[in-house]
Amino acid sequence: MSNEPIVVRHTFQANAADVWHAISDDETMRQWFFAQIPGFAPVVGTETVFDVHHNGKVYTHRWQVTEVTPQALLVYQWQYDGYPGDSEVRWKLQETENGTELTLTHSGGETFPQDNPDFSRENAEAGWQYLIKESLATYLDGNNT
């Protein structure tokens, strides 16, 4: 896996408050991100742990919020229990004249076991592209019409 972070940008026809709510409210996140999220709060120090079943394996996701600027920036550490590695996910919002630009940056993915294809850069890039440009976009379009 390349050491370069994965970066996905997308402009939503929604205001920053609506995009912020979609990426930081646990009930809303379950609708487009991970249905398994048990609870989440955009508060530094908050830890969220949940299991995702993928390709016959269980991956315990562990997130810890490290930085918050409401309606502008949300950062959390992302790890998987039972696997070495530590990554950071950064959600940056910027209002534009066309809506709100979201820049998602996932760094440190190369620290996860590269002999497991579920941790490959290609898999991570495809996942983020889908989540931001399809799943989140569909959610926001359906809630802003």
N, CA, C and O atoms as a GROMACS GRO file, in nm:
protein
  580
    1MET      N    1   0.085  -0.118   0.000
    1MET     CA    2   0.000   0.000   0.000
    1MET      C    3   0.089   0.124   0.000
    1MET      O    4   0.188   0.130   0.074
    2SER      N    5   0.055   0.219  -0.081
    2SER     CA    6   0.126   0.346  -0.086
    2SER      C    7   0.113   0.418   0.048
    2SER      O    8   0.012   0.404   0.117
    3ASN      N    9   0.216   0.494   0.083
    3ASN     CA   10   0.210   0.574   0.205
    3ASN      C   11   0.132   0.702   0.187
    3ASN      O   12   0.106   0.774   0.284
    4GLU      N   13   0.092   0.732   0.063
    4GLU     CA   14   0.012   0.852   0.038
    4GLU      C   15  -0.128   0.832   0.096
    4GLU      O   16  -0.185   0.723   0.083
    5PRO      N   17  -0.183   0.935   0.159
    5PRO     CA   18  -0.319   0.920   0.211
    5PRO      C   19  -0.420   0.906   0.098
    5PRO      O   20  -0.397   0.951  -0.014
    6ILE      N   21  -0.531   0.845   0.130
    6ILE     CA   22  -0.645   0.840   0.038
    6ILE      C   23  -0.723   0.969   0.058
    6ILE      O   24  -0.757   1.004   0.171
    7VAL      N   25  -0.751   1.038  -0.051
    7VAL     CA   26  -0.826   1.164  -0.044
    7VAL      C   27  -0.945   1.154  -0.138
    7VAL      O   28  -0.930   1.124  -0.256
    8VAL      N   29  -1.063   1.181  -0.084
    8VAL     CA   30  -1.185   1.183  -0.165
    8VAL      C   31  -1.252   1.318  -0.141
    8VAL      O   32  -1.279   1.356  -0.027
    9ARG      N   33  -1.280   1.390  -0.250
    9ARG     CA   34  -1.349   1.519  -0.241
    9ARG      C   35  -1.482   1.510  -0.314
    9ARG      O   36  -1.494   1.447  -0.419
   10HIS      N   37  -1.581   1.576  -0.254
   10HIS     CA   38  -1.712   1.580  -0.318
   10HIS      C   39  -1.785   1.703  -0.268
   10HIS      O   40  -1.780   1.736  -0.149
   11THR      N   41  -1.854   1.772  -0.359
   11THR     CA   42  -1.936   1.886  -0.321
   11THR      C   43  -2.082   1.843  -0.320
   11THR      O   44  -2.134   1.791  -0.418
   12PHE      N   45  -2.146   1.865  -0.206
   12PHE     CA   46  -2.286   1.831  -0.187
   12PHE      C   47  -2.370   1.957  -0.197
   12PHE      O   48  -2.328   2.064  -0.153
   13GLN      N   49  -2.487   1.945  -0.256
   13GLN     CA   50  -2.580   2.058  -0.261
   13GLN      C   51  -2.656   2.061  -0.129
   13GLN      O   52  -2.776   2.037  -0.123
   14ALA      N   53  -2.582   2.092  -0.024
   14ALA     CA   54  -2.636   2.097   0.112
   14ALA      C   55  -2.549   2.194   0.191
   14ALA      O   56  -2.433   2.216   0.157
   15ASN      N   57  -2.605   2.250   0.296
   15ASN     CA   58  -2.524   2.340   0.378
   15ASN      C   59  -2.435   2.260   0.472
   15ASN      O   60  -2.455   2.140   0.492
   16ALA      N   61  -2.336   2.327   0.530
   16ALA     CA   62  -2.240   2.259   0.617
   16ALA      C   63  -2.307   2.194   0.737
   16ALA      O   64  -2.264   2.088   0.782
   17ALA      N   65  -2.413   2.258   0.790
   17ALA     CA   66  -2.482   2.200   0.906
   17ALA      C   67  -2.542   2.064   0.873
   17ALA      O   68  -2.537   1.972   0.954
   18ASP      N   69  -2.599   2.051   0.753
   18ASP     CA   70  -2.660   1.923   0.714
   18ASP      C   71  -2.553   1.815   0.689
   18ASP      O   72  -2.571   1.700   0.728
   19VAL      N   73  -2.443   1.854   0.625
   19VAL     CA   74  -2.336   1.757   0.601
   19VAL      C   75  -2.273   1.717   0.735
   19VAL      O   76  -2.246   1.599   0.759
   20TRP      N   77  -2.251   1.815   0.821
   20TRP     CA   78  -2.195   1.786   0.954
   20TRP      C   79  -2.283   1.686   1.029
   20TRP      O   80  -2.233   1.590   1.087
   21HIS      N   81  -2.412   1.710   1.028
   21HIS     CA   82  -2.506   1.620   1.097
   21HIS      C   83  -2.493   1.478   1.040
   21HIS      O   84  -2.496   1.380   1.116
   22ALA      N   85  -2.480   1.466   0.909
   22ALA     CA   86  -2.472   1.335   0.845
   22ALA      C   87  -2.345   1.260   0.884
   22ALA      O   88  -2.346   1.137   0.891
   23ILE      N   89  -2.234   1.331   0.908
   23ILE     CA   90  -2.108   1.264   0.940
   23ILE      C   91  -2.080   1.254   1.090
   23ILE      O   92  -1.981   1.194   1.130
   24SER      N   93  -2.168   1.314   1.172
   24SER     CA   94  -2.136   1.317   1.315
   24SER      C   95  -2.249   1.270   1.407
   24SER      O   96  -2.228   1.254   1.527
   25ASP      N   97  -2.367   1.248   1.354
   25ASP     CA   98  -2.480   1.202   1.435
   25ASP      C   99  -2.495   1.051   1.417
   25ASP      O  100  -2.513   1.003   1.305
   26ASP      N  101  -2.487   0.976   1.527
   26ASP     CA  102  -2.483   0.830   1.514
   26ASP      C  103  -2.606   0.772   1.446
   26ASP      O  104  -2.593   0.679   1.366
   27GLU      N  105  -2.723   0.823   1.474
   27GLU     CA  106  -2.844   0.771   1.410
   27GLU      C  107  -2.840   0.794   1.259
   27GLU      O  108  -2.877   0.707   1.181
   28THR      N  109  -2.794   0.911   1.220
   28THR     CA  110  -2.782   0.943   1.077
   28THR      C  111  -2.671   0.860   1.012
   28THR      O  112  -2.688   0.811   0.900
   29MET      N  113  -2.559   0.845   1.080
   29MET     CA  114  -2.447   0.768   1.026
   29MET      C  115  -2.488   0.624   0.998
   29MET      O  116  -2.441   0.564   0.901
   30ARG      N  117  -2.576   0.568   1.079
   30ARG     CA  118  -2.622   0.430   1.057
   30ARG      C  119  -2.700   0.417   0.926
   30ARG      O  120  -2.709   0.307   0.871
   31GLN      N  121  -2.755   0.525   0.877
   31GLN     CA  122  -2.834   0.520   0.754
   31GLN      C  123  -2.749   0.516   0.628
   31GLN      O  124  -2.794   0.465   0.525
   32TRP      N  125  -2.626   0.567   0.633
   32TRP     CA  126  -2.546   0.571   0.510
   32TRP      C  127  -2.404   0.515   0.527
   32TRP      O  128  -2.340   0.482   0.428
   33PHE      N  129  -2.355   0.505   0.652
   33PHE     CA  130  -2.214   0.471   0.675
   33PHE      C  131  -2.202   0.326   0.722
   33PHE      O  132  -2.173   0.238   0.641
   34PHE      N  133  -2.223   0.300   0.848
   34PHE     CA  134  -2.221   0.164   0.903
   34PHE      C  135  -2.345   0.146   0.988
   34PHE      O  136  -2.365   0.218   1.087
   35ALA      N  137  -2.429   0.051   0.951
   35ALA     CA  138  -2.552   0.025   1.027
   35ALA      C  139  -2.522  -0.024   1.168
   35ALA      O  140  -2.608  -0.019   1.256
   36GLN      N  141  -2.399  -0.074   1.190
   36GLN     CA  142  -2.362  -0.133   1.318
   36GLN      C  143  -2.316  -0.031   1.422
   36GLN      O  144  -2.293  -0.068   1.537
   37ILE      N  145  -2.300   0.095   1.386
   37ILE     CA  146  -2.248   0.195   1.480
   37ILE      C  147  -2.340   0.201   1.602
   37ILE      O  148  -2.458   0.236   1.590
   38PRO      N  149  -2.288   0.166   1.722
   38PRO     CA  150  -2.373   0.163   1.840
   38PRO      C  151  -2.396   0.301   1.900
   38PRO      O  152  -2.498   0.326   1.965
   39GLY      N  153  -2.304   0.389   1.879
   39GLY     CA  154  -2.312   0.523   1.935
   39GLY      C  155  -2.190   0.601   1.892
   39GLY      O  156  -2.081   0.545   1.877
   40PHE      N  157  -2.207   0.728   1.872
   40PHE     CA  158  -2.096   0.813   1.830
   40PHE      C  159  -2.129   0.954   1.872
   40PHE      O  160  -2.245   0.996   1.866
   41ALA      N  161  -2.029   1.028   1.913
   41ALA     CA  162  -2.048   1.170   1.945
   41ALA      C  163  -1.925   1.246   1.898
   41ALA      O  164  -1.813   1.200   1.918
   42PRO      N  165  -1.944   1.361   1.835
   42PRO     CA  166  -1.831   1.441   1.788
   42PRO      C  167  -1.768   1.519   1.904
   42PRO      O  168  -1.770   1.642   1.907
   43VAL      N  169  -1.714   1.444   1.999
   43VAL     CA  170  -1.652   1.500   2.119
   43VAL      C  171  -1.515   1.436   2.135
   43VAL      O  172  -1.504   1.313   2.133
   44VAL      N  173  -1.410   1.517   2.151
   44VAL     CA  174  -1.276   1.464   2.166
   44VAL      C  175  -1.273   1.362   2.280
   44VAL      O  176  -1.322   1.388   2.390
   45GLY      N  177  -1.214   1.246   2.251
   45GLY     CA  178  -1.203   1.139   2.349
   45GLY      C  179  -1.310   1.032   2.336
   45GLY      O  180  -1.294   0.923   2.391
   46THR      N  181  -1.418   1.062   2.265
   46THR     CA  182  -1.523   0.962   2.247
   46THR      C  183  -1.468   0.841   2.172
   46THR      O  184  -1.401   0.856   2.070
   47GLU      N  185  -1.497   0.722   2.223
   47GLU     CA  186  -1.455   0.598   2.157
   47GLU      C  187  -1.578   0.521   2.113
   47GLU      O  188  -1.675   0.508   2.188
   48THR      N  189  -1.572   0.470   1.992
   48THR     CA  190  -1.681   0.391   1.934
   48THR      C  191  -1.622   0.258   1.888
   48THR      O  192  -1.521   0.256   1.818
   49VAL      N  193  -1.685   0.148   1.926
   49VAL     CA  194  -1.637   0.015   1.890
   49VAL      C  195  -1.754  -0.065   1.835
   49VAL      O  196  -1.861  -0.071   1.897
   50PHE      N  197  -1.734  -0.128   1.718
   50PHE     CA  198  -1.840  -0.209   1.658
   50PHE      C  199  -1.781  -0.310   1.562
   50PHE      O  200  -1.672  -0.290   1.509
   51ASP      N  201  -1.854  -0.419   1.540
   51ASP     CA  202  -1.810  -0.526   1.451
   51ASP      C  203  -1.870  -0.511   1.313
   51ASP      O  204  -1.987  -0.474   1.297
   52VAL      N  205  -1.788  -0.541   1.212
   52VAL     CA  206  -1.833  -0.546   1.074
   52VAL      C  207  -1.795  -0.684   1.020
   52VAL      O  208  -1.679  -0.725   1.030
   53HIS      N  209  -1.891  -0.754   0.962
   53HIS     CA  210  -1.866  -0.885   0.901
   53HIS      C  211  -1.839  -0.861   0.753
   53HIS      O  212  -1.920  -0.800   0.682
   54HIS      N  213  -1.722  -0.909   0.706
   54HIS     CA  214  -1.682  -0.887   0.567
   54HIS      C  215  -1.602  -1.007   0.519
   54HIS      O  216  -1.505  -1.048   0.584
   55ASN      N  217  -1.642  -1.064   0.405
   55ASN     CA  218  -1.570  -1.177   0.346
   55ASN      C  219  -1.549  -1.291   0.445
   55ASN      O  220  -1.443  -1.354   0.448
   56GLY      N  221  -1.650  -1.318   0.527
   56GLY     CA  222  -1.643  -1.429   0.621
   56GLY      C  223  -1.560  -1.402   0.745
   56GLY      O  224  -1.536  -1.493   0.825
   57LYS      N  225  -1.517  -1.278   0.763
   57LYS     CA  226  -1.437  -1.241   0.880
   57LYS      C  227  -1.510  -1.133   0.959
   57LYS      O  228  -1.596  -1.062   0.905
   58VAL      N  229  -1.474  -1.122   1.086
   58VAL     CA  230  -1.529  -1.015   1.170
   58VAL      C  231  -1.417  -0.916   1.198
   58VAL      O  232  -1.311  -0.952   1.247
   59TYR      N  233  -1.442  -0.790   1.165
   59TYR     CA  234  -1.346  -0.682   1.190
   59TYR      C  235  -1.406  -0.589   1.296
   59TYR      O  236  -1.507  -0.524   1.272
   60THR      N  237  -1.341  -0.585   1.412
   60THR     CA  238  -1.386  -0.495   1.517
   60THR      C  239  -1.323  -0.358   1.494
   60THR      O  240  -1.203  -0.340   1.511
   61HIS      N  241  -1.407  -0.263   1.455
   61HIS     CA  242  -1.363  -0.126   1.429
   61HIS      C  243  -1.355  -0.052   1.562
   61HIS      O  244  -1.444  -0.063   1.646
   62ARG      N  245  -1.249   0.024   1.580
   62ARG     CA  246  -1.232   0.105   1.701
   62ARG      C  247  -1.193   0.246   1.658
   62ARG      O  248  -1.087   0.269   1.599
   63TRP      N  249  -1.280   0.339   1.689
   63TRP     CA  250  -1.255   0.480   1.656
   63TRP      C  251  -1.240   0.560   1.785
   63TRP      O  252  -1.308   0.533   1.884
   64GLN      N  253  -1.151   0.659   1.783
   64GLN     CA  254  -1.142   0.754   1.894
   64GLN      C  255  -1.130   0.894   1.836
   64GLN      O  256  -1.039   0.923   1.759
   65VAL      N  257  -1.224   0.980   1.874
   65VAL     CA  258  -1.227   1.117   1.824
   65VAL      C  259  -1.109   1.194   1.883
   65VAL      O  260  -1.087   1.194   2.004
   66THR      N  261  -1.032   1.261   1.794
   66THR     CA  262  -0.913   1.334   1.838
   66THR      C  263  -0.921   1.485   1.814
   66THR      O  264  -0.847   1.561   1.876
   67GLU      N  265  -1.010   1.527   1.725
   67GLU     CA  266  -1.018   1.671   1.695
   67GLU      C  267  -1.157   1.702   1.642
   67GLU      O  268  -1.212   1.628   1.560
   68VAL      N  269  -1.215   1.814   1.689
   68VAL     CA  270  -1.348   1.854   1.645
   68VAL      C  271  -1.355   2.006   1.634
   68VAL      O  272  -1.319   2.078   1.727
   69THR      N  273  -1.401   2.053   1.519
   69THR     CA  274  -1.442   2.191   1.500
   69THR      C  275  -1.580   2.181   1.436
   69THR      O  276  -1.590   2.151   1.318
   70PRO      N  277  -1.687   2.206   1.513
   70PRO     CA  278  -1.823   2.184   1.461
   70PRO      C  279  -1.846   2.249   1.324
   70PRO      O  280  -1.810   2.364   1.300
   71GLN      N  281  -1.907   2.171   1.237
   71GLN     CA  282  -1.942   2.208   1.101
   71GLN      C  283  -1.820   2.240   1.013
   71GLN      O  284  -1.834   2.300   0.907
   72ALA      N  285  -1.700   2.198   1.059
   72ALA     CA  286  -1.580   2.224   0.979
   72ALA      C  287  -1.482   2.107   0.976
   72ALA      O  288  -1.428   2.076   0.870
   73LEU      N  289  -1.458   2.040   1.090
   73LEU     CA  290  -1.354   1.937   1.095
   73LEU      C  291  -1.387   1.831   1.200
   73LEU      O  292  -1.423   1.863   1.313
   74LEU      N  293  -1.374   1.705   1.159
   74LEU     CA  294  -1.391   1.592   1.249
   74LEU      C  295  -1.278   1.493   1.218
   74LEU      O  296  -1.261   1.452   1.104
   75VAL      N  297  -1.202   1.457   1.321
   75VAL     CA  298  -1.088   1.366   1.303
   75VAL      C  299  -1.099   1.255   1.406
   75VAL      O  300  -1.125   1.280   1.524
   76TYR      N  301  -1.077   1.130   1.359
   76TYR     CA  302  -1.067   1.021   1.455
   76TYR      C  303  -0.962   0.920   1.414
   76TYR      O  304  -0.932   0.900   1.296
   77GLN      N  305  -0.907   0.858   1.517
   77GLN     CA  306  -0.813   0.748   1.501
   77GLN      C  307  -0.897   0.624   1.469
   77GLN      O  308  -1.002   0.603   1.529
   78TRP      N  309  -0.850   0.543   1.375
   78TRP     CA  310  -0.924   0.424   1.333
   78TRP      C  311  -0.830   0.305   1.344
   78TRP      O  312  -0.723   0.302   1.282
   79GLN      N  313  -0.871   0.206   1.422
   79GLN     CA  314  -0.795   0.083   1.439
   79GLN      C  315  -0.890  -0.036   1.427
   79GLN      O  316  -1.012  -0.021   1.428
   80TYR      N  317  -0.829  -0.154   1.414
   80TYR     CA  318  -0.905  -0.279   1.413
   80TYR      C  319  -0.850  -0.367   1.524
   80TYR      O  320  -0.732  -0.399   1.526
   81ASP      N  321  -0.936  -0.407   1.617
   81ASP     CA  322  -0.892  -0.496   1.725
   81ASP      C  323  -0.838  -0.625   1.666
   81ASP      O  324  -0.897  -0.682   1.574
   82GLY      N  325  -0.725  -0.671   1.719
   82GLY     CA  326  -0.666  -0.797   1.675
   82GLY      C  327  -0.574  -0.784   1.555
   82GLY      O  328  -0.516  -0.883   1.510
   83TYR      N  329  -0.559  -0.662   1.503
   83TYR     CA  330  -0.470  -0.638   1.388
   83TYR      C  331  -0.379  -0.521   1.420
   83TYR      O  332  -0.422  -0.422   1.478
   84PRO      N  333  -0.251  -0.532   1.382
   84PRO     CA  334  -0.164  -0.416   1.400
   84PRO      C  335  -0.205  -0.306   1.303
   84PRO      O  336  -0.267  -0.332   1.200
   85GLY      N  337  -0.172  -0.184   1.337
   85GLY     CA  338  -0.199  -0.072   1.248
   85GLY      C  339  -0.279   0.036   1.316
   85GLY      O  340  -0.354   0.012   1.412
   86ASP      N  341  -0.262   0.156   1.265
   86ASP     CA  342  -0.328   0.273   1.323
   86ASP      C  343  -0.344   0.375   1.210
   86ASP      O  344  -0.246   0.413   1.146
   87SER      N  345  -0.466   0.418   1.188
   87SER     CA  346  -0.488   0.516   1.082
   87SER      C  347  -0.568   0.634   1.135
   87SER      O  348  -0.619   0.631   1.247
   88GLU      N  349  -0.577   0.737   1.054
   88GLU     CA  350  -0.652   0.857   1.090
   88GLU      C  351  -0.748   0.891   0.977
   88GLU      O  352  -0.711   0.888   0.859
   89VAL      N  353  -0.871   0.922   1.015
   89VAL     CA  354  -0.972   0.966   0.919
   89VAL      C  355  -1.007   1.111   0.952
   89VAL      O  356  -1.041   1.144   1.066
   90ARG      N  357  -0.997   1.196   0.850
   90ARG     CA  358  -1.018   1.340   0.866
   90ARG      C  359  -1.128   1.385   0.770
   90ARG      O  360  -1.115   1.368   0.649
   91TRP      N  361  -1.235   1.441   0.825
   91TRP     CA  362  -1.346   1.494   0.747
   91TRP      C  363  -1.340   1.646   0.755
   91TRP      O  364  -1.356   1.703   0.863
   92LYS      N  365  -1.315   1.712   0.644
   92LYS     CA  366  -1.306   1.858   0.643
   92LYS      C  367  -1.418   1.914   0.557
   92LYS      O  368  -1.437   1.872   0.442
   93LEU      N  369  -1.493   2.009   0.612
   93LEU     CA  370  -1.605   2.071   0.540
   93LEU      C  371  -1.571   2.216   0.507
   93LEU      O  372  -1.513   2.288   0.588
   94GLN      N  373  -1.610   2.258   0.387
   94GLN     CA  374  -1.591   2.396   0.344
   94GLN      C  375  -1.713   2.437   0.264
   94GLN      O  376  -1.742   2.378   0.159
   95GLU      N  377  -1.784   2.538   0.312
   95GLU     CA  378  -1.899   2.586   0.236
   95GLU      C  379  -1.849   2.658   0.112
   95GLU      O  380  -1.752   2.733   0.116
   96THR      N  381  -1.918   2.634   0.000
   96THR     CA  382  -1.886   2.700  -0.126
   96THR      C  383  -2.015   2.761  -0.179
   96THR      O  384  -2.121   2.744  -0.120
   97GLU      N  385  -2.005   2.832  -0.290
   97GLU     CA  386  -2.128   2.891  -0.346
   97GLU      C  387  -2.220   2.783  -0.403
   97GLU      O  388  -2.338   2.810  -0.426
   98ASN      N  389  -2.168   2.662  -0.425
   98ASN     CA  390  -2.248   2.552  -0.478
   98ASN      C  391  -2.296   2.454  -0.372
   98ASN      O  392  -2.362   2.355  -0.405
   99GLY      N  393  -2.263   2.477  -0.246
   99GLY     CA  394  -2.301   2.384  -0.140
   99GLY      C  395  -2.190   2.369  -0.039
   99GLY      O  396  -2.136   2.468   0.010
  100THR      N  397  -2.155   2.245  -0.008
  100THR     CA  398  -2.049   2.218   0.088
  100THR      C  399  -1.954   2.114   0.030
  100THR      O  400  -1.995   2.006  -0.010
  101GLU      N  401  -1.826   2.150   0.028
  101GLU     CA  402  -1.724   2.055  -0.017
  101GLU      C  403  -1.675   1.975   0.102
  101GLU      O  404  -1.635   2.031   0.205
  102LEU      N  405  -1.678   1.844   0.088
  102LEU     CA  406  -1.623   1.753   0.188
  102LEU      C  407  -1.493   1.697   0.133
  102LEU      O  408  -1.488   1.647   0.021
  103THR      N  409  -1.388   1.707   0.212
  103THR     CA  410  -1.261   1.642   0.180
  103THR      C  411  -1.236   1.537   0.287
  103THR      O  412  -1.215   1.569   0.404
  104LEU      N  413  -1.238   1.411   0.245
  104LEU     CA  414  -1.211   1.298   0.334
  104LEU      C  415  -1.066   1.256   0.311
  104LEU      O  416  -1.027   1.228   0.198
  105THR      N  417  -0.986   1.252   0.416
  105THR     CA  418  -0.847   1.208   0.406
  105THR      C  419  -0.827   1.093   0.503
  105THR      O  420  -0.849   1.106   0.624
  106HIS      N  421  -0.786   0.978   0.449
  106HIS     CA  422  -0.758   0.860   0.532
  106HIS      C  423  -0.609   0.832   0.520
  106HIS      O  424  -0.562   0.790   0.414
  107SER      N  425  -0.536   0.855   0.628
  107SER     CA  426  -0.392   0.831   0.627
  107SER      C  427  -0.356   0.717   0.722
  107SER      O  428  -0.428   0.691   0.819
  108GLY      N  429  -0.247   0.651   0.693
  108GLY     CA  430  -0.200   0.542   0.779
  108GLY      C  431  -0.252   0.405   0.742
  108GLY      O  432  -0.222   0.307   0.811
  109GLY      N  433  -0.329   0.395   0.636
  109GLY     CA  434  -0.383   0.265   0.596
  109GLY      C  435  -0.275   0.162   0.566
  109GLY      O  436  -0.299   0.042   0.578
  110GLU      N  437  -0.157   0.210   0.527
  110GLU     CA  438  -0.048   0.118   0.496
  110GLU      C  439   0.006   0.048   0.620
  110GLU      O  440   0.082  -0.048   0.608
  111THR      N  441  -0.033   0.092   0.739
  111THR     CA  442   0.015   0.029   0.862
  111THR      C  443  -0.062  -0.099   0.896
  111THR      O  444  -0.022  -0.174   0.984
  112PHE      N  445  -0.174  -0.123   0.826
  112PHE     CA  446  -0.251  -0.245   0.848
  112PHE      C  447  -0.189  -0.360   0.768
  112PHE      O  448  -0.117  -0.335   0.671
  113PRO      N  449  -0.214  -0.486   0.805
  113PRO     CA  450  -0.152  -0.600   0.738
  113PRO      C  451  -0.179  -0.601   0.587
  113PRO      O  452  -0.294  -0.613   0.544
  114GLN      N  453  -0.074  -0.589   0.510
  114GLN     CA  454  -0.090  -0.581   0.365
  114GLN      C  455  -0.101  -0.718   0.300
  114GLN      O  456  -0.122  -0.728   0.179
  115ASP      N  457  -0.087  -0.825   0.379
  115ASP     CA  458  -0.110  -0.959   0.324
  115ASP      C  459  -0.258  -0.996   0.332
  115ASP      O  460  -0.297  -1.105   0.290
  116ASN      N  461  -0.341  -0.906   0.384
  116ASN     CA  462  -0.486  -0.927   0.390
  116ASN      C  463  -0.550  -0.832   0.288
  116ASN      O  464  -0.545  -0.710   0.306
  117PRO      N  465  -0.610  -0.887   0.181
  117PRO     CA  466  -0.665  -0.800   0.076
  117PRO      C  467  -0.775  -0.706   0.126
  117PRO      O  468  -0.802  -0.604   0.062
  118ASP      N  469  -0.839  -0.739   0.238
  118ASP     CA  470  -0.941  -0.648   0.292
  118ASP      C  471  -0.880  -0.516   0.336
  118ASP      O  472  -0.952  -0.416   0.348
  119PHE      N  473  -0.749  -0.513   0.362
  119PHE     CA  474  -0.680  -0.390   0.403
  119PHE      C  475  -0.606  -0.323   0.288
  119PHE      O  476  -0.532  -0.227   0.310
  120SER      N  477  -0.623  -0.372   0.166
  120SER     CA  478  -0.549  -0.315   0.052
  120SER      C  479  -0.592  -0.171   0.025
  120SER      O  480  -0.704  -0.130   0.056
  121ARG      N  481  -0.501  -0.096  -0.032
  121ARG     CA  482  -0.531   0.043  -0.069
  121ARG      C  483  -0.648   0.047  -0.167
  121ARG      O  484  -0.736   0.132  -0.155
  122GLU      N  485  -0.649  -0.044  -0.264
  122GLU     CA  486  -0.755  -0.046  -0.364
  122GLU      C  487  -0.892  -0.066  -0.298
  122GLU      O  488  -0.989  -0.001  -0.334
  123ASN      N  489  -0.898  -0.157  -0.202
  123ASN     CA  490  -1.022  -0.183  -0.131
  123ASN      C  491  -1.066  -0.060  -0.051
  123ASN      O  492  -1.183  -0.023  -0.051
  124ALA      N  493  -0.970   0.003   0.016
  124ALA     CA  494  -1.002   0.123   0.094
  124ALA      C  495  -1.047   0.238   0.005
  124ALA      O  496  -1.145   0.306   0.035
  125GLU      N  497  -0.977   0.260  -0.106
  125GLU     CA  498  -1.016   0.368  -0.198
  125GLU      C  499  -1.156   0.344  -0.254
  125GLU      O  500  -1.237   0.436  -0.258
  126ALA      N  501  -1.182   0.222  -0.296
  126ALA     CA  502  -1.315   0.191  -0.351
  126ALA      C  503  -1.423   0.211  -0.245
  126ALA      O  504  -1.530   0.263  -0.274
  127GLY      N  505  -1.394   0.171  -0.123
  127GLY     CA  506  -1.490   0.188  -0.015
  127GLY      C  507  -1.521   0.334   0.013
  127GLY      O  508  -1.637   0.371   0.025
  128TRP      N  509  -1.418   0.417   0.022
  128TRP     CA  510  -1.440   0.560   0.048
  128TRP      C  511  -1.510   0.628  -0.068
  128TRP      O  512  -1.597   0.712  -0.047
  129GLN      N  513  -1.473   0.593  -0.191
  129GLN     CA  514  -1.541   0.652  -0.308
  129GLN      C  515  -1.690   0.621  -0.302
  129GLN      O  516  -1.774   0.709  -0.322
  130TYR      N  517  -1.722   0.494  -0.274
  130TYR     CA  518  -1.863   0.455  -0.265
  130TYR      C  519  -1.933   0.528  -0.150
  130TYR      O  520  -2.040   0.584  -0.168
  131LEU      N  521  -1.872   0.526  -0.033
  131LEU     CA  522  -1.938   0.584   0.084
  131LEU      C  523  -1.964   0.733   0.067
  131LEU      O  524  -2.072   0.781   0.103
  132ILE      N  525  -1.868   0.807   0.013
  132ILE     CA  526  -1.884   0.953   0.000
  132ILE      C  527  -1.969   0.989  -0.121
  132ILE      O  528  -2.068   1.062  -0.109
  133LYS      N  529  -1.930   0.938  -0.238
  133LYS     CA  530  -1.993   0.984  -0.362
  133LYS      C  531  -2.124   0.915  -0.396
  133LYS      O  532  -2.201   0.965  -0.478
  134GLU      N  533  -2.151   0.802  -0.333
  134GLU     CA  534  -2.278   0.734  -0.359
  134GLU      C  535  -2.366   0.729  -0.234
  134GLU      O  536  -2.476   0.784  -0.234
  135SER      N  537  -2.318   0.665  -0.129
  135SER     CA  538  -2.403   0.644  -0.012
  135SER      C  539  -2.438   0.776   0.059
  135SER      O  540  -2.556   0.804   0.082
  136LEU      N  541  -2.338   0.856   0.092
  136LEU     CA  542  -2.364   0.984   0.159
  136LEU      C  543  -2.436   1.080   0.065
  136LEU      O  544  -2.528   1.151   0.107
  137ALA      N  545  -2.396   1.083  -0.062
  137ALA     CA  546  -2.462   1.172  -0.158
  137ALA      C  547  -2.610   1.136  -0.172
  137ALA      O  548  -2.695   1.225  -0.174
  138THR      N  549  -2.641   1.008  -0.180
  138THR     CA  550  -2.781   0.965  -0.190
  138THR      C  551  -2.857   1.003  -0.064
  138THR      O  552  -2.971   1.050  -0.072
  139TYR      N  553  -2.795   0.982   0.051
  139TYR     CA  554  -2.861   1.018   0.177
  139TYR      C  555  -2.891   1.169   0.180
  139TYR      O  556  -3.003   1.209   0.210
  140LEU      N  557  -2.792   1.252   0.149
  140LEU     CA  558  -2.813   1.397   0.155
  140LEU      C  559  -2.912   1.444   0.049
  140LEU      O  560  -2.994   1.532   0.076
  141ASP      N  561  -2.905   1.387  -0.071
  141ASP     CA  562  -3.001   1.425  -0.176
  141ASP      C  563  -3.144   1.393  -0.132
  141ASP      O  564  -3.235   1.472  -0.157
  142GLY      N  565  -3.162   1.279  -0.069
  142GLY     CA  566  -3.295   1.239  -0.026
  142GLY      C  567  -3.348   1.318   0.091
  142GLY      O  568  -3.469   1.320   0.116
  143ASN      N  569  -3.259   1.384   0.164
  143ASN     CA  570  -3.301   1.460   0.281
  143ASN      C  571  -3.295   1.611   0.259
  143ASN      O  572  -3.323   1.688   0.351
  144ASN      N  573  -3.259   1.653   0.138
  144ASN     CA  574  -3.251   1.796   0.109
  144ASN      C  575  -3.333   1.834  -0.012
  144ASN      O  576  -3.306   1.936  -0.075
  145THR      N  577  -3.432   1.755  -0.046
  145THR     CA  578  -3.515   1.788  -0.162
  145THR      C  579  -3.648   1.844  -0.120
  145THR      O  580  -3.731   1.878  -0.204
   0.00000   0.00000   0.00000
